[in-house]
Structure formats: C-alpha cells, structure tokens
Amino acid sequence: MKSRKLWVGIPLSLLVFTVMLVGCDLFDFTGETNQLVGKWYRDPTDKDNGIKEAFEFLSNGNLRIPGSSAGSFKDYAYKSTSTSITITVQGSNTETTNYTATSTTLDIQKKCGPIAKRKYYRAADDSGGSTPVTPNPPDSTYVEMPDADPFGGEYTAGQTVTVTLTNYTSGADIFYTTTGTDPTADSARYISPIPISATVALEITLKAIAIKGSYKSDVMEAKYIFKSTGTTPTPPTVATPAATPEAGTYTGTKTVTLSCATEGAKIYFTKDGTDPTPSSTEYTNTTTISVTTGTTTIKAIAIKDGASSSILTAIYTISAPAQDAITVSNGNNSGAGSLRQALADIKDGGTITINSSVTTITLTGATGWLVINKNVTIEGNGVIITKGTGFPSSGHSLIENGTNENGGKTVNIRRVHFKQGSDSGTPPNAGNGAAIYNYTKGSLALESCIFTLNTTSRGGALFNEGTASATVRGCTFYNNSVTGTGNVAGRGGAIYNERGTLALVGNIFYMNTASIAGPIVYKGGTGSIRSDGYNLVDKPLGTGDDQCGWEAGTGDKTLTGAGLAAGVAPINTTTFAPVITLNNFMPSYPSQFPTTDFKGNTRTNKTPGAVDY
C-alpha cells in the first residue's frame, strides 16, 4: 500500500491530501503544520453547498472530527511530536489519549469510517469558500474504499438498521460480508441497502471492498452493536450459523455451506423461508444445499445442550448464466421462450435461433420494442416480427440496435420478415426507421430478410445513424413508405442513411415511396452508400431525388416494361419472389452473399432478393 504526501507546491488557498487510514501508514508532514489548519471537505463543492466538513485540524495541533455521539472518535488517533493530544468530538465530551511520537510525523489511523483512503479538499477560508483547483486524478490502479451510511454505531436489540454503501470509483463493484470475514469477488455483490438486525445483544461487523478489474480498494469495516436495555452486548451462548457464500445476488447455481463457531453445535436448516427447529433437516458434512435460478431463503439455527443460537436468514437471488446459444420457442412478447428473454439471457457474441414452428412474434405494450445491447446473431427461420396492441405509436422501431447513450453492437439478422412497423413521430427524435434503428457505432448485417408495409418519417424500414454501418445482402424491400415535410422528413422510402456507411448487394426494392425525396435510399449527411452490385430496383439508378439513391454498381438494374415501371406487381406478396423470371440475374454469387434464402432453401438460381426461385 503506497503512502501519499500533502501537495506542497499548490496555493495555500486550496490544499488536497490523500489519507490512507487502514493499518498504520505514516505521512510525513514535516514543516507543514500551518498548512494543515482548517476544515477539510470530501468534495470541492461541499463548502459552497453548505455540507459539513469531514474533519478539521485546529491551530493548536488538535484534530476535530464531527460526530453525533460521544465515543465516535474512538477509532481515530492523531500522533504529533507531543506525548498527548486532545480530540474534540462536536457536540460531545473530550478525551485525552497518550501516544509516543517516533518521529516528526502525523499519523492519522482509523480502522474504518467517514475518513477513508481518498482525497480531501480545504476551502480558501472558514467563511466563504472558493472554487478549488482540481487535483490530478489518482492513477488507474487506484480504487477508493466504499463508505457505509450509517457507519456502525450502537442500537437497541430488535432494531433493523438499513445500511447504504457508497461507491466512489466509477466502474467498480462493491462486495460485502456481515460475518467479520474479509470480502472477496466471491462475496455478495452490493445491489441495494443492506438490512442489519439482531434480536439479542450482539455485535455485527460489516466489511466491504470495491473491486474494479484486477484492482481492489482497502477493506471498509463498520461495527453495529445491538444492546439490550442497560446491558453490554455479549455473544449468544451458541454462535449463529454462517453461510458461505453469503446471501446476495449471483449468476448461476451456487452451493451453500453452513458452519457454526460453537464446537459441537448441531445445525438445522430450511429452504422455504420458515424458521428452523430441531425437527428440520440437520446439516452435516455430507449435506449439499444448492440454490438455483430464482430467489431462495435459507434459514438455519445452531443448538447445543438445549441452548439455541439466533436464526440465520440468508436470501439468495440467482440469475441464469448467459448462454452461448438460445432457441426461441414461442411468439410471445416476453417471458420464458420469447425473443425478448433470449436477448436478455444470451451471452455476448452468442446466437439466437427462432424455432421454425414460430411463425409470428408480436411486440406489445408501452415498452414493446426490442433493444439489442450485446453482440449477437439472430437466425429467424422465416419468422414475422410485427407490432401489436399498445406498442408506442411514436419514437420507437420494432428493433433498436443499441441506445442513444451507448451506441449499437455487432448484430447479424438472417431470414426475418419485418412487417408493419410504424412510427408517426417527427424527426430528429422520433420517426426514424419503423423496422430497425441502427444506432451510432452499430455494425448491422441483414441477410435474406424481408421488409414490408413499414411506415414512418425517415427510412421506412431502416435508419442507419451517425457512425453506424449496415450491410444488406439478398433482402427484399416491398411497399415501405415515408411521409412528412419538415425536419428532413419524407425521405428514404426504404432506408435513410444519416451519416453512416451503407453497403447493398443483390437486393430487390419495389414500390417503396417517399413524399419528398429518395423513394428507395436517401443519404442525409456525410456518410457513404455503396452498391456491391446486382440490386434490382423500380426507380432510375442514380442519386437524384427521384432515383434509387446510389451510383449504379456492377449488375444493378432498373426493371421496366411489363414489370416494375408499369406498376404491375412483379412480386408475389405471399412468397415475395418476382413473378418475372430472373434466373442467373447474377453471373455468380457475390462474396459473402447468403447461401440460404428466406425460406431456408439453398440458393441455386443466382437471383436477387430474399427468396430464390
């Protein structure tokens, strides 16, 4: 553990020092006594916001610590060159403790508490405060010790103390124990305030640690002393059983072991939340207690020579581990076997396969849209995804790759029919991509998919945002539309490419419309649209407002005559295959072109679109 000295080279109007208060670290403040005098705060803005100081160095060399009760100073020690020091606790008595100075050093020692391993700030004076200078941040290996509120204290037996732990290091997780053992990454992870209670006189020790990657903070320790009226807490005759791992939230099945510090005591337990008795299951060295997905309450009691311990209550919440592969077994909006549940349970980089027996997935309710927040592949097997009752009329697509705050992921979607998505909102905050919204940083690949009857303001089927990239191979876009006149609405009947990268190969675009410009694809910013060839369209090739939206690539073709230009539907609305014969439209399949069409058939006819025929 490294000691950190006061920063001598900064103005006297603001001093910052780091205190490491676990163990006996010495901090050399030789010649800096005057610079210590004053009130020190946890945050640079505390002074101006009227928040009480964390502690104060007095001009006589004493350390004053705010507290609400006499004795709150007992875990602190201040060592100077004199042999005694007076510690004043605000609102209470004083106490003199003698120490022997070993050198001209200041040793602030504390087992745990409000003063912890972190930086503190001093205002310019004791009356007005000032805007402090921001210190250099600690190095990347520095993880601050968490705080507890309330921090220990004395209570009456029968009380329940709800303890909140505070994490001061971004990205770190807090793990804790209530048995006095040091916590590790295998201990209970802090999720919500911790209830601590005792029905008899008892001392309970809470320990907590913050962990970020391979770096750990020092261990915080707080003691909660429960007293019977007028008594000093004593341990029960028989120690309360302990459970390992401790109660908490975990991923995957856990095996719980029970132990008792009282030699010869027998342990009895239940798993249904009822209080154990000597008639309950006895725990032995051969007993296996497994807790699986869901919430399980284990209660245990230790008994020896007719004396009973307090009852241990340990509540375990177990979530299923992320899976590499999941099969969707029904078309429900949510719940077991649904696509929504699969997206929650899939491992990053995993594959979700929709069972071929599932024909339609209907998204319902005010939060019915699907958000993808992991890298994932979705094998649709010809399923239709559409909206149903209660789905928002504005502001959301059927599927959103990422969120505005976090950006999109690497997502591959194959053989899915996106149908009748709609968003009546007004851009830029709504009305974007009725079927799919590909957020900034997203990398989306669509293969052998169908988009029909999706309508909104920008990008009837797909909206490709910011720095996102989208590759569309062997898909069919039929009768998608955009309307509106303001805020760049009415553009991109099938796809709106804002500033992203869009690549197209072997697709069919037919009867997509836009009220303003870009009946098929519209480029709304500085992004790029590239044809990798063999796209079949019903509009002229080119980037004009009434053209397809991209410069023609090899084999791109506008079908005219008895087909597209005449308005006679050349696409079968059941099979979504062109009525006209297009065998060998492509002399050979382009690189990475899907080998399987929307129906699951192996492609052999070198035709564009979702369905090979």
Secondary structure, DSSP 8 states (H G I E B T S, - for coil): -------TTS-TT--EEEE--SS---B--TT-HHHH-EEEESSTTTTTTT---SEEE-TTS-EEE--SSTTTTTTEEEE-SSSEEEEEETTS-EEEEE----SS-BEEEESSSSS-SEEEEE-SSSSS-----------TT-----EEES-SEEEETT-EEEEEEE--STT-EEEEESSSS---TTSEE--S-EEEE-SSSEEEEEEEEEEETTEE---EEEEEEEE-TT------SS---EEES-SEEEES-EEEEEE-SSTT-EEEEESBS----TTSEEE-TT--EEE-SEEEEEEEEEEETTEE---EEEEEEEE---EEEEEE----SSSTTSHHHHHHHEEEEEEEEE-TT--EEEE-STT-SEEE-S-EEEEEEEEEEEE-TT--SSS--SEEESBTTTB--EEEEEEEEEES-B----TTTS-B-SSEEE-TT-EEEEES-EEES-EESB-SSEEE-TT-EEEEES-EEES-EE--SSTT-SB-SSEEESSSEEEEES-EEES-EESSB-SSEEE-SS-EEEE-S--EESS-SBSSTTS-SB---TT-EE--TTTTTTT---B-TTT--BSS--TTSSSS--TT--SB-TTS-B--S---SS---
